[in-house]
Amino acid sequence: MTHEQMFFWMLAFFRSTGLLLLTPVFSGKSIPIPIRVALAGFLAYTAGSYVQTETVLPADVAALILAMIHEFLIGLLMGMGVRLTFYAIEMAGQIISTEMGLVMSSQIDPLSQNQSSPVGTALFYFGSLLFLISGAHHTVFVAFVRSFELAPSGGSSGAQNAGDVFVQATGNIFLIALQIAAPILAINFVITLAFAILGKAAPGINAFAESFAVRILAGLVVLGLTLGLTAQVVLSQFANAPELMLRLIP
């Protein structure tokens, strides 16, 4: 192995490390660090085997450090392109839990080690399952190898409007979350309206307290019936994730 090849592998390793730090499932705390390091090294080796680019050795230590930081940031942005879909899933779970009255029963998510609602945790695991069985992780790794064609190691080529793409993709989180939570919002509006009318018709009944059980039952039923639609929305975002990853390269 020549010095140029070793330098390319090192830069590819830093880019793959940044990618795996934010890529869903692989960035979870349940994945041991040695396995993640080995996977990052394997991705770097794969990129070195398929990509034929000329890498210029840095002139000094400062240029070497800047090159490593540059590759690490590129990997982080690419991982963010995949992670945005899961942010939308978590937001949808928070909205659904609020509408069903389960927002107070929060727990610790074992993957992200963050406080999450039961519905949010269930949707996160559902999205992780779709991410693996649909082969989306394979397309993410293919996009990682292709990123060296668009932005070679040590170079500065890439998308000129990466900032605009990132803002648009971030704003799309709210749209995806509302699409997933829309059926629960609709059924909760109907239940709230029905119990409001019941409270006016029978003032002696505590309609607000009686509506909690109906909200939870109806919310769970509607959530189960709309899992197919949720899967379609999530899978469509996974299909667009590789393109978004490459467009986020600055």
Secondary structure, DSSP 4 states (H G I P E B T S, - for coil): --HHHHHHHHHHHHHHHHHHHHSTTTTSTTS-HHHHHHHHHHHHHHHHHH-----PPPSSHHHHHHHHHHHHHHHHHHHHHHHHHHHHHHHHHHHHHHHHT-TTS-EE-TTT-SEE-HHHHHHHHHHHHHHHHTTHHHHHHHHHHHHHHHS-TT---S-TTHHHHHHHHHHHHHHHHHHHHHHHHHHHHHHHHHHHHHHHH-TTS-HHHHHHHHHHHHHHHHHHHTHHHHHHHHHHHHHHHHHHHHHT--
